[in-house]
């Protein structure tokens, strides 16, 4: 059963499974806590796992007309304050990774480890911003067709037939998101700032989970980010696209479990 925390007169929905040290899972654009079901199930055997519906996604309503990464981070903090934990590992997929970096900037004392799951610390390039503006115009006209197409493009083509059930699940989750929520998120991602300095000065470990067939984030851009970190860990996946937690589920679950162990034991 989902639980809720209050933030800006809005109920932030989240799931809470397991016991012990806390791992926070943040979904990406067009996702929800549901995309983490299998990962959460695996991790909850040893950890307490909190998976949050970010504003405009899942069962959490939109907040206003613009979802900045700072706003998303503050909504995450409201959940963690409600359940009363002070230190945790945060794993963010794609937009969830942008949120996790904003969280680490706002609340560094609460983070004992950060995982960028198919995500990046860099801001959008000017070319990418123009692309997002084009998508926003498209979504305003007809968002359902866009959602169906974009979900398919997140997976490496050769994986689509191997994990059909997972692809359909992501499509179903994405189809439930309103037009305004999609626009709010696109605007927020477009205007986010670079947070590579968070990587450089972080006193906690950072795990990069990277798909070499990721159509959203070029894996080659990640090497310079890894080099910034004091305590980097890397899982490079040859056959995964942008949805590595589905396309390489066993590998990513094991890596996140081991990484969290090291963070909580301070065994860097």
Secondary structure, DSSP 8 states (H G I E B T S, - for coil): --EEEEETTEEEEEEEE-SSSEEEEE--TT--GGGGHHHHHHHTTTSEEEEE--TTSTTS---TT---HHHHHHHHHHHHHHHT---EEEEEETHHHHHHHHHHHH-GGGEEEEEEES--SS---HHHHHHHHHHHHHHHH-HHHHHHHHHHHTS-GGGTTTSHHHHHHHHHHHHTS-HHHHHHHHHHHHH----HHHHHH-SSEEEEEEETT-SSS-GGGHHHHHTT-SSEEEEEETT--S-HHHHTHHHHHHHHHHHHHHHHHT--
